[in-house]
């Protein structure tokens, strides 16, 4: 695809290349690899294109978040979507690379808004500085050009995410594979969270959901999903139908 698309921006920092590519109706952020870091429809930049990005938003169906923390900004897809969906929601995004933030604003429509704060920092350092119970939803999407950051698999990372979440909060992880049933990682999640769910995308992304409190499951035909679909059309019902207990 990248050979066919048009490279409209290319820059480098200490961690490597950052490319913006237009291909048909889409715009893609990549770190000069075979993987797409972010993808938007240029006509509607607030709509996530990748199925796993859309799936990461599903906890919003259970409770409207007042504050969202995004670890790994990329092209700003998740920040843009929540900014559009909930006009009263405060969003805090953390991104390691300043050039990525600049690209997300110039090429991917990341809003300049008093409801959106972007911190340039390592996600682990940023998490350690957040107050207890200060956010309702943590979205962790920490990836380099070709692999998940080891930070997302660390016990301290899970502990810190749990600490900063409100009593009814959710953690959503874009994880590189389904966790092993008897793994230390899964045991750690179960110690910190009351309920775990999983979503497997068509592109083999694994999204893990961890809720601080038990909740009533939503049927894929629940009216609340239809209401969300009218605000942000990402196939909420189809996505929810693919969620299973972990």
C-alpha positions as a Markdown table, in Angstrom:
| # | Residue | x | y | z |
|---|---|---|---|---|
| 1 | Unk | 0.0 | 0.0 | 0.0 |
| 2 | Unk | 2.7 | 2.4 | 0.9 |
| 3 | Unk | 4.4 | 2.0 | -2.5 |
| 4 | Unk | 1.1 | 3.0 | -4.1 |
| 5 | Unk | 0.2 | 5.9 | -1.8 |
| 6 | Unk | 1.6 | 9.4 | -1.9 |
| 7 | Unk | 4.1 | 10.4 | 0.9 |
| 8 | Unk | 2.9 | 13.9 | 1.8 |
| 9 | Unk | 5.2 | 14.4 | 4.8 |
| 10 | Unk | 8.4 | 12.7 | 6.1 |
| 11 | Unk | 10.4 | 13.7 | 9.1 |
| 12 | Unk | 12.8 | 12.1 | 11.5 |
| 13 | Unk | 13.6 | 12.2 | 15.2 |
| 14 | Unk | 15.9 | 10.2 | 17.5 |
| 15 | Unk | 13.6 | 7.2 | 17.3 |
| 16 | Unk | 13.4 | 7.1 | 13.5 |
| 17 | Unk | 11.1 | 8.1 | 10.6 |
| 18 | Unk | 7.6 | 9.5 | 10.8 |
| 19 | Unk | 5.7 | 9.4 | 7.5 |
| 20 | Unk | 2.2 | 10.6 | 6.5 |
| 21 | Unk | 0.8 | 8.9 | 3.4 |
| 22 | Unk | -2.4 | 9.6 | 1.5 |
| 23 | Unk | -3.9 | 6.5 | -0.2 |
| 24 | Unk | -7.2 | 7.0 | -1.9 |
| 25 | Unk | -9.6 | 8.5 | 0.7 |
| 26 | Unk | -7.4 | 7.6 | 3.7 |
| 27 | Unk | -4.5 | 9.2 | 5.5 |
| 28 | Unk | -2.0 | 7.0 | 7.2 |
| 29 | Unk | 0.7 | 7.6 | 9.9 |
| 30 | Unk | 3.5 | 5.1 | 9.8 |
| 31 | Unk | 7.0 | 4.9 | 11.4 |
| 32 | Unk | 8.5 | 3.6 | 8.1 |
| 33 | Unk | 7.4 | 0.0 | 8.6 |
| 34 | Unk | 4.8 | -2.3 | 7.3 |
| 35 | Unk | 2.4 | -1.3 | 10.1 |
| 36 | Unk | 0.0 | 1.6 | 10.2 |
| 37 | Unk | 0.1 | 3.5 | 13.4 |
| 38 | Unk | -3.0 | 5.5 | 12.6 |
| 39 | Unk | -5.5 | 5.8 | 9.8 |
| 40 | Unk | -8.3 | 8.3 | 9.2 |
| 41 | Unk | -10.8 | 9.0 | 6.5 |
| 42 | Unk | -9.7 | 12.5 | 5.3 |
| 43 | Unk | -13.3 | 13.6 | 5.0 |
| 44 | Unk | -14.2 | 12.6 | 8.6 |
| 45 | Unk | -11.0 | 12.6 | 10.7 |
| 46 | Unk | -13.0 | 12.1 | 13.9 |
| 47 | Unk | -14.1 | 8.6 | 12.8 |
| 48 | Unk | -11.6 | 5.8 | 13.7 |
| 49 | Unk | -10.9 | 3.5 | 10.7 |
| 50 | Unk | -9.1 | 0.6 | 12.2 |
| 51 | Unk | -11.4 | -1.9 | 13.8 |
| 52 | Unk | -9.3 | -2.2 | 16.9 |
| 53 | Unk | -9.3 | 1.6 | 17.4 |
| 54 | Unk | -13.1 | 1.5 | 17.2 |
| 55 | Unk | -13.2 | -1.5 | 19.6 |
| 56 | Unk | -11.1 | 0.4 | 22.2 |
| 57 | Unk | -14.0 | 2.9 | 22.5 |
| 58 | Unk | -16.5 | 0.3 | 23.7 |
| 59 | Unk | -16.3 | 1.1 | 27.5 |
| 60 | Unk | -18.0 | 4.4 | 26.7 |
| 61 | Unk | -21.1 | 2.3 | 26.1 |
| 62 | Unk | -21.3 | 1.4 | 29.8 |
| 63 | Unk | -20.7 | 4.8 | 31.3 |
| 64 | Unk | -20.1 | 8.2 | 29.8 |
| 65 | Unk | -16.6 | 9.2 | 30.8 |
| 66 | Unk | -16.0 | 12.7 | 32.2 |
| 67 | Unk | -12.2 | 12.3 | 31.8 |
| 68 | Unk | -10.2 | 10.1 | 29.4 |
| 69 | Unk | -6.5 | 9.4 | 29.5 |
| 70 | Unk | -4.8 | 8.2 | 26.3 |
| 71 | Unk | -1.4 | 6.7 | 26.4 |
| 72 | Unk | 0.2 | 6.8 | 22.9 |
| 73 | Unk | -1.3 | 9.6 | 20.8 |
| 74 | Unk | -0.2 | 8.5 | 17.4 |
| 75 | Unk | -2.3 | 10.4 | 14.8 |
| 76 | Unk | -4.8 | 11.4 | 17.5 |
| 77 | Unk | -7.5 | 9.1 | 16.3 |
| 78 | Unk | -8.8 | 8.2 | 19.8 |
| 79 | Unk | -8.5 | 11.8 | 21.1 |
| 80 | Unk | -10.3 | 13.2 | 18.2 |
| 81 | Unk | -13.1 | 10.6 | 18.5 |
| 82 | Unk | -13.8 | 11.2 | 22.2 |
| 83 | Unk | -13.5 | 15.0 | 21.6 |
| 84 | Unk | -16.3 | 14.7 | 19.0 |
| 85 | Unk | -18.4 | 12.2 | 20.9 |
| 86 | Unk | -18.6 | 13.8 | 24.3 |
| 87 | Unk | -18.6 | 17.7 | 24.3 |
| 88 | Unk | -18.1 | 17.8 | 28.1 |
| 89 | Unk | -15.3 | 15.3 | 28.3 |
| 90 | Unk | -11.8 | 16.3 | 29.3 |
| 91 | Unk | -9.1 | 14.4 | 27.4 |
| 92 | Unk | -5.4 | 14.0 | 28.4 |
| 93 | Unk | -3.1 | 12.4 | 25.8 |
| 94 | Unk | 0.5 | 11.3 | 26.5 |
| 95 | Unk | 2.9 | 11.0 | 23.6 |
| 96 | Unk | 6.7 | 10.3 | 23.8 |
| 97 | Unk | 7.6 | 11.9 | 20.5 |
| 98 | Unk | 7.0 | 15.7 | 20.0 |
| 99 | Unk | 7.2 | 15.3 | 16.2 |
| 100 | Unk | 4.3 | 12.9 | 16.4 |
| 101 | Unk | 2.2 | 15.5 | 18.2 |
| 102 | Unk | 3.0 | 18.1 | 15.6 |
| 103 | Unk | 2.1 | 15.7 | 12.7 |
| 104 | Unk | -1.2 | 14.7 | 14.4 |
| 105 | Unk | -2.2 | 18.4 | 14.6 |
| 106 | Unk | -1.1 | 19.4 | 11.1 |
| 107 | Unk | -2.2 | 16.3 | 9.1 |
| 108 | Unk | -4.7 | 14.4 | 11.2 |
| 109 | Unk | -7.1 | 17.1 | 12.5 |
| 110 | Unk | -6.2 | 16.8 | 16.2 |
| 111 | Unk | -8.2 | 19.6 | 17.7 |
| 112 | Unk | -6.7 | 22.7 | 19.4 |
| 113 | Unk | -9.1 | 22.7 | 22.4 |
| 114 | Unk | -9.2 | 23.6 | 26.1 |
| 115 | Unk | -10.7 | 20.1 | 26.6 |
| 116 | Unk | -7.7 | 18.4 | 25.2 |
| 117 | Unk | -4.3 | 18.4 | 26.9 |
| 118 | Unk | -1.2 | 16.7 | 25.4 |
| 119 | Unk | 1.8 | 15.8 | 27.5 |
| 120 | Unk | 5.1 | 15.0 | 25.9 |
| 121 | Unk | 6.5 | 12.3 | 28.2 |
| 122 | Unk | 7.2 | 8.6 | 28.7 |
| 123 | Unk | 3.8 | 7.1 | 29.5 |
| 124 | Unk | 5.1 | 5.4 | 32.7 |
| 125 | Unk | 6.5 | 8.7 | 34.0 |
| 126 | Unk | 3.3 | 10.5 | 33.1 |
| 127 | Unk | 1.2 | 7.9 | 34.9 |
| 128 | Unk | 3.2 | 8.1 | 38.0 |
| 129 | Unk | 2.5 | 11.8 | 38.3 |
| 130 | Unk | -1.3 | 11.5 | 37.9 |
| 131 | Unk | -3.5 | 11.8 | 41.0 |
| 132 | Unk | -5.3 | 8.8 | 42.4 |
| 133 | Unk | -8.8 | 8.2 | 40.9 |
| 134 | Unk | -8.4 | 11.1 | 38.4 |
| 135 | Unk | -9.6 | 9.6 | 35.2 |
| 136 | Unk | -12.6 | 7.4 | 34.1 |
| 137 | Unk | -11.0 | 5.7 | 31.2 |
| 138 | Unk | -7.4 | 4.8 | 30.3 |
| 139 | Unk | -6.6 | 3.8 | 26.7 |
| 140 | Unk | -3.2 | 2.3 | 26.4 |
| 141 | Unk | -1.9 | 2.0 | 22.8 |
| 142 | Unk | 1.9 | 2.0 | 23.2 |
| 143 | Unk | 3.7 | 0.8 | 20.1 |
| 144 | Unk | 6.9 | 1.5 | 18.3 |
| 145 | Unk | 7.2 | 0.9 | 14.5 |
| 146 | Unk | 6.9 | -2.9 | 14.8 |
| 147 | Unk | 6.1 | -4.0 | 18.3 |
| 148 | Unk | 4.2 | -3.3 | 21.5 |
| 149 | Unk | 6.1 | -1.4 | 24.2 |
| 150 | Unk | 7.2 | -3.7 | 27.0 |
| 151 | Unk | 5.7 | -1.2 | 29.4 |
| 152 | Unk | 2.2 | -2.4 | 28.7 |
| 153 | Unk | 3.1 | -5.9 | 30.0 |
| 154 | Unk | 4.7 | -4.7 | 33.3 |
| 155 | Unk | 3.1 | -5.2 | 36.7 |
| 156 | Unk | 3.9 | -1.6 | 37.7 |
| 157 | Unk | 2.1 | -0.3 | 34.6 |
| 158 | Unk | -1.1 | -2.2 | 35.5 |
| 159 | Unk | -0.9 | -1.1 | 39.1 |
| 160 | Unk | -0.5 | 2.6 | 38.1 |
| 161 | Unk | -3.4 | 2.4 | 35.6 |
| 162 | Unk | -5.6 | 0.9 | 38.3 |
| 163 | Unk | -4.5 | 3.6 | 40.8 |
| 164 | Unk | -5.4 | 6.6 | 38.5 |
| 165 | Unk | -8.8 | 5.2 | 37.6 |
| 166 | Unk | -12.0 | 6.3 | 39.3 |
| 167 | Unk | -13.9 | 3.7 | 41.3 |
| 168 | Unk | -16.0 | 2.8 | 38.2 |
| 169 | Unk | -13.2 | 3.3 | 35.7 |
| 170 | Unk | -12.0 | 1.2 | 32.8 |
| 171 | Unk | -8.7 | 0.3 | 31.4 |
| 172 | Unk | -8.5 | -0.6 | 27.6 |
| 173 | Unk | -5.3 | -2.1 | 26.3 |
| 174 | Unk | -4.3 | -2.7 | 22.7 |
| 175 | Unk | -2.3 | -5.9 | 23.4 |
| 176 | Unk | -0.1 | -7.7 | 21.0 |
| 177 | Unk | -1.7 | -11.2 | 21.6 |
| 178 | Unk | -4.3 | -12.9 | 23.7 |
| 179 | Unk | -2.7 | -13.4 | 27.2 |
| 180 | Unk | -1.9 | -16.9 | 28.3 |
| 181 | Unk | -4.6 | -18.2 | 30.7 |
| 182 | Unk | -2.2 | -18.9 | 33.5 |
| 183 | Unk | 0.1 | -15.9 | 32.9 |
| 184 | Unk | 1.4 | -13.6 | 35.7 |
| 185 | Unk | 0.1 | -10.7 | 33.6 |
| 186 | Unk | -3.5 | -12.0 | 33.6 |
| 187 | Unk | -3.3 | -12.7 | 37.3 |
| 188 | Unk | -2.2 | -9.2 | 37.9 |
| 189 | Unk | -5.1 | -7.8 | 35.9 |
| 190 | Unk | -7.5 | -10.0 | 37.9 |
| 191 | Unk | -6.1 | -8.7 | 41.2 |
| 192 | Unk | -6.7 | -5.1 | 40.2 |
| 193 | Unk | -9.9 | -5.3 | 38.3 |
| 194 | Unk | -13.3 | -6.9 | 38.9 |
| 195 | Unk | -14.1 | -7.9 | 35.3 |
| 196 | Unk | -12.1 | -8.6 | 32.2 |
| 197 | Unk | -13.2 | -8.8 | 28.6 |
| 198 | Unk | -11.5 | -9.4 | 25.3 |
| 199 | Unk | -11.9 | -8.4 | 21.6 |
| 200 | Unk | -10.1 | -10.0 | 18.7 |
| 201 | Unk | -10.0 | -7.9 | 15.5 |
| 202 | Unk | -9.9 | -9.1 | 11.9 |
| 203 | Unk | -6.3 | -8.0 | 11.8 |
| 204 | Unk | -5.3 | -10.0 | 14.9 |
| 205 | Unk | -5.2 | -7.1 | 17.3 |
| 206 | Unk | -6.2 | -8.1 | 20.8 |
| 207 | Unk | -8.1 | -5.5 | 22.9 |
| 208 | Unk | -8.3 | -6.2 | 26.6 |
| 209 | Unk | -10.9 | -4.4 | 28.7 |
| 210 | Unk | -10.6 | -4.3 | 32.5 |
| 211 | Unk | -13.4 | -2.8 | 34.7 |
| 212 | Unk | -12.9 | -1.7 | 38.3 |
| 213 | Unk | -16.5 | -2.7 | 39.1 |
| 214 | Unk | -18.8 | -5.5 | 38.0 |
| 215 | Unk | -21.4 | -4.4 | 35.4 |
| 216 | Unk | -24.4 | -5.6 | 33.5 |
| 217 | Unk | -23.5 | -6.9 | 30.1 |
| 218 | Unk | -24.9 | -5.1 | 27.1 |
| 219 | Unk | -26.7 | -7.0 | 24.4 |
| 220 | Unk | -25.5 | -6.0 | 20.9 |
| 221 | Unk | -29.0 | -4.7 | 20.2 |
| 222 | Unk | -29.2 | -2.5 | 23.3 |
| 223 | Unk | -30.7 | 0.9 | 22.5 |
| 224 | Unk | -27.8 | 2.7 | 24.0 |
| 225 | Unk | -25.6 | 1.4 | 21.3 |
| 226 | Unk | -27.9 | 2.7 | 18.6 |
| 227 | Unk | -27.8 | 6.1 | 20.3 |
| 228 | Unk | -24.0 | 6.1 | 20.2 |
| 229 | Unk | -24.1 | 5.0 | 16.6 |
| 230 | Unk | -26.1 | 8.1 | 15.7 |
| 231 | Unk | -23.4 | 10.2 | 17.3 |
| 232 | Unk | -20.3 | 8.3 | 16.1 |
| 233 | Unk | -21.0 | 5.7 | 13.4 |
| 234 | Unk | -18.4 | 3.0 | 14.0 |
| 235 | Unk | -20.7 | -0.1 | 14.1 |
| 236 | Unk | -21.0 | -0.2 | 17.9 |
| 237 | Unk | -23.4 | -3.1 | 17.8 |
| 238 | Unk | -21.2 | -5.3 | 15.6 |
| 239 | Unk | -18.2 | -4.5 | 17.8 |
| 240 | Unk | -20.0 | -5.3 | 21.0 |
| 241 | Unk | -21.2 | -8.7 | 19.6 |
| 242 | Unk | -17.5 | -9.7 | 19.3 |
| 243 | Unk | -16.6 | -9.0 | 22.9 |
| 244 | Unk | -16.2 | -12.1 | 25.1 |
| 245 | Unk | -15.3 | -12.7 | 28.8 |
| 246 | Unk | -11.6 | -13.2 | 29.5 |
